[in-house]
Structures are given as structure tokens and as C-alpha cells.
Amino acid sequence: MQILLCIGSIYGGTRVTIDGDGFIPTDTLVYIAGANYTHLGSTSYSRIELTTPRELTYTDLDLNVYVYVRTSQAECLRSSCCFNWARRVTPYFRSVQPTHIRGRTNLTITGENLISGGQTTVNASVDINGNDCRVTQITNNSIACQVDGVEAGIHTIEGSIDGLFFFFFYLLSFENICFDIEIGNIYSSVNITSDPIITTIEPFTSSIYGGETLTIDGHGFSSDISDIQVTIDTHPCPVIEASESEIECRIPPQGISPNISNINITSQQIIFPTTSTLNYSSAITPMIASISPTVGSNAQVLVLTGSHFTGPGQTYVFVGETQCNISSLSTGSITCTIGSTLSAGNHTVRVFVEEVGNSNENLIYTHDISISSITPSEGGYGGGLTSIITGNGFNGTDVSVNVCNRPCLSVDVISNDRIDVVTPSFPITSGDVVCNMTVDVDGFQENRTFTYKANLTRMITSISPNRGGTGGGTTVTITGNDFP
């Protein structure tokens, strides 16, 4: 075997490659100076790769590397196979300017040994709380980099160095040259402060029923919405999207909050300074006074009367969560048609005006089930017939279908307009039985007739013979009528 890297940072992070053959991934051990490092890497038939941990005790020493495959020690093809946690190549960060981040910022970080391993900007990386500071220039004593923004708080600047480097352990022995050096982690005690900043908050006014998106621009936000809390007065403004420079949340209803309510922003438990307020205004709030009709089915046309239905942005109408397509709009009246996807049930009606927010939602529209056809609508007493029910309003949470008060063997809601069922059996009579096929969607019911017919019922009159040996092979004759 041969080691393609034999020196690295005392703070770890050095990727060591051991080349050879005959390694067994599940039965190969790697030791450096008697310590087992197998768990720090991966093994294939011809290569072992591992990343060194920090080592602050056994430094500046050529420590022997041993590889065991089962009980056999791998042979080193050089005069020695060793690794050295070396202080002389360990990079350090000492200071940074500027010391505060306020959005996109160019940083200059001073240190030592910054090109011991990497001779190009590509081979140096700088990280601030998981945010990449793009390296633009590097010397042995400084790194220049640019960061777009960082979550608010005090953060340690971290980094690593790798690249092509030649280091001679013994000047007279070519076999002990180390190459392809990746030095590893940079020691850093340098902290930088990312300031919490709010630049703009929009909109300034809102419907008293909320619903519009509040957009907060600034710097230092977390990109994880679970780390962010926005309140308007005391009511949460649920965060729907976040990045380092922008937060979006859904404005809550005014409730008992004052007309002019304070906006409060916290990210990762850091309070962002702001004096911004939101003005809840009834003068711009859309209000629904009436809807007509209040009960309907299929593609029902609704007429809404009220006030403030128009505003700076587009107007939408929702019945439940289904959009009602507007055909006529004025500040006091809306005509719209309900889409075909609305399920049966009682649904609130809501107007939403962009840049303003929601209307009141206290008026209810009831959408009934409709059945246009059952195909086929007649079958045999034995059941098992697949029938297709077409109509509207079937997309409920609790859907059942009964025939003659008997539950269907299966009910499959294909869409809001179609249900496939398998009919149950019914006690046979000499004539036909006409009864209801009842569709129930969340307690709303609609009926159509279904007929059990004697002449569609398959009958078995005899089986001969009616017994046979356990070894099988008996020919059985079944007689009856209406077989396929």
C-alpha cells in the first residue's frame, strides 16, 4: 500500500487516501499510532479514504499508519507509511475586517500558513455559520472573501485549505515525498457579528380580516421558518417563506388588536429592532352582505353583494378552498361560477383583494350532491356488478354508497364527478326489486333507482358429482342458466 497524504492540520479535516489492493470493506482496519481510525472513512477493494480528527497531543511526529485486512497487515510499499499532525503547516485565522456584516460584505481575514496547502482561491474555503464566504484572493497571511449575508448573531469564522503541495521528510529518499496535500481545517478563534436589520415592511395597511402577505426585507434572518416568529400586536403572523434577507408571513385578522398594531420580529431568539406598524382599516376591507343562491349544485352561478370588492390588486372569490370564476365585478357586486371540483357540504364564501386581504367569512353556501346517471342501473340478485355513478360533489372525506340499504362491496371515488361501486347481493325473489342507490358524502345524500332483476341473475341448478377424492382429478359438471 502507499499513502497519498502524510501531513495535515492539527485541527483535523485532512482527507487521507491509502491506495493498494485486496482491501475488504467490511473487514479492514486502519490504525495511526495505535488508535483505530477506520470509522472515519470508507473502504473499497483498492482505496481507503478517511478524514482526520483534531489532534493536539501527538503533534509534529511521524506516526506510523498500519492497515490490517482481517488478521494480515498490509505491506507498505515505501520505506515508511506515516502521518504527521504538523503545526508548521496548520493554518490559523487571527483577525477580520470589518467586524460586522450588514448584507453583502467583503471581508479581509488575516492569519498564518494560509497557502501551506492551497496555492489558489479554489482550494480555500471560508464558512460563517454555514454560509459560504467566496474566496477572491489569498496570500500566506490573508484571505479576501465575499459573503452575501449571514443569520444575525456572533459567529466563528471557519475554513479549510487543500491543494497541491510537496513536502520532503528526507531529502535523500524520493520514496518519502508526500504529495496531493490537503492541509485540512483552519484554527480560528475569530468571531464576526452579523447585525439584525429591518429595511422595509409592506404593506402598511390591511383588511381587518387579514389574509394578505406581509413582506419584511432586511438582513440576518434565518432561512428556517421554524426559527422565526413574527407577531402583529400579540397575534402570530404565520411565516410562509424565509431567506437571509426576506421574510413573508400571512397577516392575521385584527381581532381585539388596535387599529395601529406594532410589528415584532424575532429570528433565532434575536429581536430585530423596528418601530414599524400595521394599520388595520375597515375603510378598505371587502365586506360580503349577501350571497345568492345559498344552496346549489354542479356549476352554480353565485351573486355576491357588499362593498370594497375592488382595490389596488386583483379580486378573487373562494367557496371553501375552491375558486369561483368571476364574470362580473364592481365595488359592490360580484358574479362568479363555482368550479366543478367543489365537494358536497357547507362552505364559507370569501373575497380576497390583493394588497388588501380577506373579507368576512360568516356567510355559508351549501353545495348539494347531484347524480346524473348510474350505468348500469340494473343487475342480478347475486351482486358483484360494477356500476359507474356520474354527477357532482363526490370529493368528500366520508363517502358511502348503499343499494336497498345494503352497503356496496367497494366504493372508489374516481373524481368529484364519478364514483365506481360494486353492488351488494340481495335476497332473490321471483320478480324484480326496485330500490334506491343512495350516495352519501359527508352526510349529504342523493338517491337514484337501481333494479335487481331475476332474468339477469345467474342461477346454479345442480353440481354433479357433488363429491370426489382428495387426490383431485374429478370432472365436475355445473348446470344452470345465464352463464356467460
N, C-alpha and C positions, 0 to 999 in steps of 0.2 A: 504494500500500500504506500501511498505518498500523500502528504498533507499540502494542500494548495494555499494554506494561510497559516502563519505561525506567530503572528503578533497582533495585538489588539488593545483597545481601550480598557483601562482598569474598571470602567463603569459599564462594561459589557456591551451587548448589541452587535458583536462581531460575528459575521456568518463564516463559519469554518467548513471547508469542504475536504473530505477524505476520499480519494479515489482508489480503486482497487478492483477486485473481483471475488466472487464467492461469498459475499455478504448475504446473510439470511435476515430479512426484515423483522421476523418475529423472534430471532434468537441471536442477535448481535448486541454486544455491549461495548460502550466507549468509556474509557477512564482517562482522566487527566490528573496526574499526581495522586492516584488512588481514589479519586472521587468519581462517582458514576454520573455521566452527563448524557446518557442515552435518551432520557426523557425530554431533552431539549431540542431534539431534531427528528429527522426522518431518515430511513434507510431503504436503499434499493440494492439490487444484485451487485452494482458496480460503484455505488456512491453513497456516502454518508454526509448529510448536511446538518449542522447544529448551530444554534445561536448562543453565544457565551453569556453567562450572567455576570454581574459585577463581582470583582474580586479585589478586596482592599488589603488582604493579609499577605498572600503569596504573590508579590508583585516583583517585576524586573528579574524574573527567574525563568530559565528554560525548563519547563515542566514536561516530562515525558507523557506522550499520548499512546495509549495501548488500546487495541481493538481485539475483542475476543468473539469468535464465531463458535457458538456452543462452548466447548472447553478448550478450543485451539486458539492460540494467539496468532494474529495476523502478522506477517513479516513486513518490516519497514524497509522500503527499497532505497532509502537514503541512509547516511551514516547515523542519523537520529531523526525521530519524529517527535516534535515538541511544540508547545505553545507557550507564549510569553504575554502575560498581562503587563504591559510596559508603560510606565509613567512618561517615558521620553516621547511617546507618540500619542499619548492621551490628550485629546483636545479639551479646552476649557473656554467657557464664556465668563467674562469678567464684568462687563457693563453694557448698557444700551442707551441710545439716544434716538428720539425723545423717550421720556419715561412714561408717557401717556398715549393711548390710542383713542382717536376720535373719528372713526370711519377709516377709509383707506389711508394707510400711513406707511411712509418709507422709514425703515429702521436701520441704524448702524450699530452692530454688535461687535464689541472688542473682545479679544481673547488671546489664546495661545494654541499653537500646533494645529491651526485650522486647515492647513494644506499638507499635513503629515501624510494623510492618506489620499485625499482627493485633490486633483490639480484643476478641476473645472467646477463651474457652478452647478452642473448637472448632478455631481456626486456629493453635494452637500444638501442637507435638508434641515429646515428650521420649523418648529411647531409651537404654536401658542394655544393651549387649551384645545387641541385637536384641529386648529385652523392653520393651514399651510401659509408660511411666510415665504414667498417666492424669491429665491436667491438670485440676485442680479450681478453681484461681484463678490470675489473672495480673495483675500490675501492670507498670509500666515497669521496675522494678528487682527483681522477684522472680516466681518461678513456684512454685506448690504442686502436687504431683502424688503419686499413689499407685501403687506398683509391687507386684505380687503376690509376686515373688521373682526372683532373678537367679542364674545359674550362679556358683559360687564363684570368687573371683579379684578382681583390681583392674581396674576398667573405667572408661573415659572416658564421661562423660555427654554425649550428643549431642542436638541438637534442631534444629528449623526453625520459622520463623514465616511465615505468609501471612495475607492478608486484604484488606480494602478500605482504601485509603489514597490521599490526594490530595497530590501534590507539585507545586508550581509552579516550573518553571525560569525562566519570565519572567512577571512579574506582569501585564504589559500584553498578553500574547498567549495567548488561550484555546486556540489550536491546540497549544500545547506542554504542556498538562496531562497528567500521567501518571495512570492510574487502574488499578483492579484489581491493586494491587501485591501480589506475593508476595515478601517480602524474601529468603527463602532460608535457608541454613544458619547456625546459631549457632556463633560461635567458642567453643570450650571447651577448657580445659586442666584442668578439674575432674575428679578421679578419685574413685571411691567403692569401698569394699571390701565384697564380698559374702562373708559368713563361711560356711565349711563346717561344717554342724551335723548331728549324728545325734540324733534324739529317741527313737525306738523301733525295735527289731528283733524280729520274730516269725516263726516260733515259736522257743521256747527249746530244744526237744528235737526229735529227728528219728530216723527209721529209719536203721539203719546202711547201708541201700541208697539213701538219699536219695530224690529224686523230688518232694518237697513244695516249694511255692513259699515262698521267703524274702522277706518284705516289710520294706523298710527305709524308715522315714519320717524326714524331716529337711528340710534346706534347702541349696540350692546345687548340686544335681545337674544334669548335662547332660540334655537330653531326647533326645540322640542316643545310642543304646545302644552304638554303636561307640566312644564316648569314655569308657565306664565299665568298670572292672574290679573284680569282687568275688571274693575268694578265701576259702575256709574252710580254715584251715591253709594248705597250699600248692596246694589243688585249686581250679580255677576254678569259680565258681558262674555259669553262663551267664545273662546278662541277657536277659530276655524282654520287659520293658516298663520305661519310664523317663519321669519328668517332673521338673520342677524340685524337687518336694517328695517324690517317692517312687520307689523302685527295686524291681522284682520280679525275682528270679533263681531258677533251678532248683537246689535243693540237690544237690550231687554225692554219690556213695557215699563212705563213710568211708575205705575203702581202708586205708592204713597210718597215717592221721591219728590223733591221740589222741582218746579219748572226749570230752574237752572241748577244742574247737578254736577258735582265735581267728578272728574275722571281720574282714577287711580290705577297705576300700572306697576306691577311687581314681576321681575324675571329672576328666577333662581334666588329668590328671597331678597333680592336687591330692589329697593324702592327707587323708581325713576322720578326725578324732580319735574313737576309740571303744575301749572296753575290753570290748565285747560278745563273747560266746562262744556256740557251739552245742554242745549235749550230744547226741552220738550214743549212742542207748540200745538195746541188744538186748532190753531188757525190754518194749519196746512194738513192736518190729519184727515185722511179719507174716512168717511162715515157712511155705512150702509143703513138705510132706513127700512127698506123692504126688498123682498125678492118675490118673483112670480114666474111660474107656479112654485109652490113649496113641495110638491110631490110630482114625480115624473119617472120616465124610463127611457131607455135607448138614447139616441142623440137629442136630448132635450134642450130646447131653447129657453134661456133664463133672461129675465129683465130685472136689473138692479136699479133702485133709485136711492139717492142720497146726496152727498156733497164732497167736494175736493177730490174727485176721481181723476183729475188730470194734474200734472205737476211738471217739474223740470225734466224728468225722465219718463221712460215708457211705463204704461199701466198694464197690469196683469190681474186676472181673476182666477182663483183656485177654489174648487169644490173638493173638500178634503185635500188630498195631495194631487188631484188631477186638474190640469189646466183647462179652463173654459175659454174657448177661442172667441175673441172679441170681434164682432162685426160692426158695432156702432158704439161710439164713445163721446161723451160730453162731460162737463164738470159735474152734472147732476144725474146722469143716466148711463147705464151700460147694458148692451145686449150681447149675449155670448151663447155659444153652443157647447154643451158638455161633450167631451170626447168619449169614445166607445170603450175606454178602459176602466170607467168608474164602476166599482162593485156595488152591489145592493147594500143599503144601510142608510143611517142618518149621518150627514156630512155637514161640517161647518163651511160657510162661504166667506171668503176673504179677498179683499182687494189689496194689491201691493203696488205702490208707486215708487219707481226708482228715485233714489236720492231723498226720499221722504220716509217710506216704511209702510207698515201694515195698517189696515183698517180694523174696526171691531170685528169679532168673530162669534157673535152671540145669536146669529140667525142660522137656522138649520134647513137644509134641503134634503128630502127623503127620496132616495133612488130605489125604485122597485125592480124586482126581477121581471123579466119578460121572457116568455117561451114562444118561439115562432114555429118550431117543428120538433117532432120525435120520429126518428127513422131507424128501423121500422117501429110502428106503433102497435103491433100485434105479434103474438108468438105463442109457442106451445106452453103447456102447463109445467113442463119439466124445467123451465127457466134456462139459464145459460146463454141467453140471446144478448148479443152486443147491440145496444141502441145508442144512437147519436142524438143528443139534445142540443138544439141551437137556440140562441136567444141573446140575452144581455144581462150583465150584473153578476156573473158567476164567480168572480175573483174574490171570494171571501176567505176568512180564516177557518170557518167551520161549515163545511158543505156536506150535505147528505141528500140521498135520493131514495124514496120508498115507492114501491108498487103494491097497491092493495094493502097498505100499512105494513108491508114487509120490506126490510132493508135490501137494497141491491147488493149483489155479491161483490161488486167492486164499483168504485166511483173515481173517475180520473178527470180532473179539471184541466182541459187542454188549453183553454184561454178564457177570457172574460165572456166570449161568445159561444163556447162549446164545452159540453161535458159528455164523456163516453162512460156508459154504465153497462153492467152485466145484470140482467134481470134475475130475480129470485124465482124459485118454483112456487106453485100454488096448487092446493088440493084439486084434483081433477073432477070435473062434472061431465054430464052428457052433452051439455051445450056450451055456449060461450059465456065468459065473465068479463064485463066491462067495469073498470075501476080507475082510480086516479093514479097517475105517476106524479109524485109530489117532489119538487125541488125545494130544498131549504138552505138558504145562505145566511148564516149568522142570525137566524130567527125570522127572516123574511121568506115567505113561501109563495109558490105559484104552482098550479095544477094543470095537467092535460090528461086526456083519457088514454088508457092502454087496455088492450083486449087480449085475454087468454082464450085461444081458440082450440077446440078439440081437434079439428082437421089439420092443425099444424103441430099436433103433439105426436111425437114418435112413441109407438107402443111396442112392447115386447110381450108376445103371447106364449112363447114356450122356449125352453132350452133343452136340447137333447144331445147326448145324455146329460144328466144333471149331477154326475159324479164320475171320478176317474182315479187312476192310480197316482201315487205320489211321484212316480218317475216321469210324469207328463207324457206328451205324445198323443193324447186323446183328441180326436177331431170332434169339435162341438158345433152343433147347428143351432143358430138363433133365428127364430121366426117372429114376425111382427108386421108392422106397417109404417109407411112414411120414412123408411130408411133412405139415406142418400143413394 
